[in-house]
Amino acid sequence: MTESSAVLARPPLPDDGDLDLLLLIRHFELALLDLFGQGRIDGTTHTCLGQEYVPVSLRPLLGETDYVFSNHRGHGHYLARFEDPAGLLAEIMGREGAVCRGVGGSQHIFRDRYMSTGVQGESLPVATGVALHLKNTSPGSLACVYIGDGTWGEGAVYEALNIASLWRLPLLVVVEHNGIAQSTPTARQMAGTVRGRAEAFGARHYRVDTSDVTLIREELAPLVSEVRLENRPLVVEFATQRLGPHSKGDDTRPREVVRDAEAHDWYRRLAQADPRRFARADEAQRARVAALVEEVCARPQSRWDPCA
């Protein structure tokens, strides 16, 4: 099997469900930035603008018995798992109907077999432990964990990969490699490659260089099946783009680097591929999110009783 190529012939747009989900996540993230600018969101928030296609691509490859571990930039991961923008927005804004009663906020979400954390690298050793549990109790299930290229500076990553390979665990590591670790270019803080580091522990590595969700699934489906059936860890590295800053206004990248990221954005590519169909779907999701923001903002504050 060859690695991903964006030039292979494929339908111009994904199916309606995938396109709607991509656009839902995009407009949800844009709405968060707007709300933050209005002073209506407390704390911090990290958007996945430019990376929405990663969890959307993986969505049908992950089952209900699988565990998903996310990170600080995890809104898209959550929405691809549950498609619950109301619960997530209520959580971020501390309103009634919040996923975690408003105490988790933007970064720390727990629901069913999904968990996110804002601590770099923390999820990987936890996911490794869960993968061991699944191997012993639920054959065929796996633990999927999302990390970034900057997370490879954490020692826990290597300890977890060592155990996962040594004990042959059903662990899927998804690396969203956007080329910058907070405000430091990856090339300035990471020696070697993700492939080299994964293979040093005997973990299979696969790199994805396209944002075509259909093509990505075709390529990854047999590899993910091997994780389940052979209990062999897999590291999937997505060469992706982060359009926005690390958080809100802390983008130190030169303007030409940001322009290059925008030029390779999936949103622009799909808009050009089928302008009329894209515009209809885009406006529908824009309106959906706008109505959602209005409705959630009108809700009372969430009241969390730790003794309840």
C-alpha positions in Angstrom: 0.0 0.0 0.0 1.4 3.4 -0.9 1.0 6.4 1.4 -1.6 9.1 0.9 -1.5 11.2 -2.3 -3.8 14.2 -2.7 -3.7 13.9 -6.5 -5.5 10.6 -6.7 -8.9 10.9 -8.4 -11.7 11.1 -5.9 -15.2 12.7 -5.8 -14.8 16.5 -5.4 -16.7 16.6 -2.1 -17.2 14.0 0.7 -20.7 12.7 1.2 -23.3 15.0 2.9 -22.8 13.6 6.4 -19.0 14.1 6.3 -19.3 17.6 4.8 -21.9 18.7 7.3 -19.7 17.5 10.2 -16.6 19.2 8.8 -18.5 22.4 8.5 -20.2 22.0 11.9 -16.8 21.8 13.6 -15.4 24.7 11.6 -18.3 27.1 12.4 -18.4 25.9 16.0 -14.7 26.8 16.4 -15.2 30.2 14.8 -18.2 30.9 17.1 -16.0 30.1 20.1 -13.4 32.7 19.0 -16.2 35.2 18.5 -17.6 34.5 21.9 -14.2 34.8 23.5 -13.6 38.1 21.8 -16.9 39.4 23.3 -15.8 38.4 26.8 -18.5 35.7 27.1 -16.1 32.7 27.6 -13.9 32.5 30.6 -10.5 30.8 30.8 -8.9 29.7 27.6 -9.8 27.7 24.5 -7.8 26.1 21.7 -9.4 25.6 18.3 -8.7 22.9 15.8 -9.2 25.2 12.7 -7.6 23.5 9.8 -7.5 20.0 11.4 -11.2 19.2 11.5 -10.9 16.5 8.8 -8.7 14.3 11.1 -11.4 13.1 13.5 -14.0 13.2 10.8 -11.9 10.8 8.8 -11.5 8.4 11.7 -15.1 8.6 12.9 -16.4 5.4 11.2 -13.2 3.5 12.0 -13.9 3.8 15.8 -16.6 1.8 17.5 -18.7 2.3 20.6 -16.5 -0.1 22.6 -13.4 1.8 21.7 -11.9 4.4 24.0 -11.0 7.9 22.7 -8.5 10.1 24.5 -8.3 13.7 23.4 -6.2 16.8 24.3 -6.4 20.5 24.8 -7.3 21.0 21.1 -10.1 18.5 21.2 -13.5 20.1 20.3 -13.4 18.5 16.9 -12.6 15.1 18.5 -15.6 15.4 20.7 -18.0 16.5 18.0 -16.8 13.8 15.6 -17.5 11.2 18.4 -20.9 12.5 19.6 -22.0 15.3 17.3 -23.3 17.1 20.4 -22.5 20.8 19.9 -25.1 22.0 22.4 -23.7 19.9 25.2 -20.1 21.0 24.4 -20.9 24.7 24.1 -22.9 24.6 27.3 -19.9 23.0 29.0 -17.5 25.7 27.7 -19.9 28.5 28.8 -20.9 26.8 32.1 -24.6 26.7 31.1 -27.3 24.2 31.9 -27.1 21.0 29.8 -23.3 21.0 30.0 -21.6 17.6 29.4 -19.7 17.8 32.7 -22.0 20.2 34.5 -19.7 23.1 33.5 -16.7 22.1 35.6 -14.6 20.7 32.8 -14.7 23.7 30.4 -13.0 23.6 27.1 -10.2 21.1 27.8 -11.3 18.5 30.3 -14.3 16.5 29.1 -15.5 13.0 30.2 -18.3 11.2 28.6 -18.8 7.5 28.2 -15.5 6.2 26.8 -14.2 9.6 25.8 -11.8 11.7 27.9 -9.8 14.9 27.1 -7.2 16.6 29.2 -5.1 19.8 28.8 -2.0 18.2 30.2 0.5 17.5 27.4 1.2 13.8 27.1 -0.9 12.7 30.0 -3.4 10.8 27.9 -1.0 8.4 26.2 0.1 6.4 29.2 -3.6 6.3 30.4 -4.6 5.1 26.9 -1.9 2.4 27.1 -3.3 1.2 30.4 -6.8 1.1 28.9 -5.5 -0.8 25.9 -4.1 -3.4 28.2 -7.6 -3.7 29.9 -9.3 -4.0 26.5 -6.9 -6.7 25.4 -7.8 -8.8 28.5 -11.5 -8.1 28.6 -12.8 -6.9 25.2 -10.8 -8.4 22.3 -11.3 -6.4 19.1 -11.6 -3.1 20.9 -8.9 -0.5 20.9 -7.8 2.7 22.7 -7.3 5.7 20.4 -5.3 8.7 21.6 -4.8 12.1 19.9 -1.5 13.9 20.4 0.4 16.7 18.6 4.0 16.9 17.4 4.9 19.0 20.4 3.9 16.1 22.7 6.9 14.1 21.6 8.9 16.2 24.0 7.3 14.3 26.9 9.0 11.3 28.4 5.7 9.6 29.1 5.2 9.2 25.3 8.2 7.0 25.0 7.4 5.0 28.2 3.9 4.3 26.9 5.0 3.3 23.4 7.6 1.0 24.9 5.0 -0.8 27.0 2.4 -0.8 24.2 4.8 -2.6 21.8 6.4 -4.8 24.4 3.0 -6.1 25.6 1.4 -6.0 22.2 -1.5 -3.7 23.0 -4.4 -2.4 20.8 -3.3 1.2 20.8 -3.9 3.7 18.0 -1.8 6.9 18.4 -3.0 9.7 16.1 -0.5 12.5 15.7 -1.8 15.8 14.4 1.5 17.2 13.2 0.9 20.8 12.4 4.5 21.9 12.4 4.4 24.1 15.6 4.5 23.3 19.3 2.6 26.1 20.9 4.8 28.9 19.5 8.0 27.0 18.6 8.4 25.5 15.1 8.7 21.7 15.4 12.0 21.8 13.5 13.5 23.8 16.3 12.5 21.6 19.1 12.3 18.0 17.8 15.3 16.0 16.4 14.6 13.1 14.1 11.1 12.2 12.9 7.9 10.8 14.3 8.4 7.7 12.1 11.8 7.1 13.4 10.7 7.4 17.0 7.7 5.1 16.5 9.6 2.5 14.7 12.4 2.6 17.4 9.8 0.9 19.7 8.6 -1.5 17.1 5.3 0.4 16.5 4.0 0.6 13.0 3.9 4.1 11.5 1.8 5.5 8.7 1.8 9.1 7.4 -1.2 10.8 5.9 -0.6 13.8 3.6 -4.1 14.4 2.3 -7.3 15.9 3.7 -9.5 13.7 1.5 -11.6 11.9 4.2 -12.7 9.1 1.8 -9.1 8.3 0.8 -7.9 8.5 4.3 -10.4 5.9 5.5 -9.6 3.6 2.6 -6.0 3.6 3.5 -6.4 3.4 7.3 -9.2 0.9 7.5 -7.0 -2.3 7.1 -4.3 -0.9 9.4 -6.8 -0.1 12.2 -8.2 -3.6 11.8 -4.7 -5.0 12.4 -4.5 -3.0 15.6 -7.7 -4.8 16.7 -6.9 -8.3 15.5 -3.1 -8.4 16.1 -2.8 -6.2 19.2 -0.1 -4.2 17.4 0.2 -0.5 18.2 -0.1 1.9 15.2 1.1 5.5 15.0 -0.8 7.5 12.3 0.9 10.8 11.6 -1.3 13.4 9.9 0.6 16.2 8.2 -1.9 18.9 8.9 -2.2 22.7 9.3 -3.1 24.8 12.3 -4.8 27.9 10.9 -5.2 29.8 14.2 -2.9 30.6 17.1 -2.0 28.2 19.9 -4.8 29.7 22.0 -6.2 33.1 21.0 -3.6 35.7 20.2 -0.3 34.0 20.7 0.7 33.2 17.1 4.3 34.0 16.5 4.5 32.5 13.0 5.6 34.7 10.1 2.6 35.9 8.0 3.8 33.9 5.0 3.7 30.6 7.1 0.1 31.4 8.1 -0.8 32.2 4.4 0.6 28.9 3.3 -1.5 27.1 5.9 -4.6 28.9 4.7 -3.8 28.0 1.1 -3.8 24.3 1.9 -6.9 24.5 4.0 -9.5 21.7 3.2 -12.2 24.4 3.5 -10.8 26.3 0.6 -10.2 23.2 -1.5 -13.8 21.9 -1.1 -15.3 25.3 -1.7 -13.6 25.4 -5.1 -14.4 21.8 -5.9 -18.2 22.2 -6.0 -19.1 25.9 -5.1 -22.9 25.6 -5.2 -23.2 22.4 -3.1 -20.5 23.6 -0.7 -22.2 27.0 -0.3 -25.5 25.4 0.6 -24.0 23.1 3.2 -21.8 25.9 4.6 -24.7 28.2 5.1 -26.8 25.5 6.7 -24.1 24.8 9.3 -23.3 28.4 9.8 -27.0 29.0 10.6 -27.2 25.9 12.8 -24.3 27.1 15.0 -25.6 30.7 15.1 -29.0 29.4 16.4 -27.2 27.1 18.9 -25.1 30.0 20.3 -28.2 32.1 20.8 -30.1 29.2 22.5 -27.2 28.2 24.8 -26.4 31.7 25.8 -30.0 32.1 27.0 -29.7 29.2 29.3 -29.1 29.8 33.0 -25.7 29.0 34.6 -25.1 25.4 35.4 -25.4 24.6 39.1 -23.1 21.9 40.2 -23.6 20.3 43.5 -20.6 18.0 44.4 -22.8 16.3 47.0 -25.5 15.4 44.5 
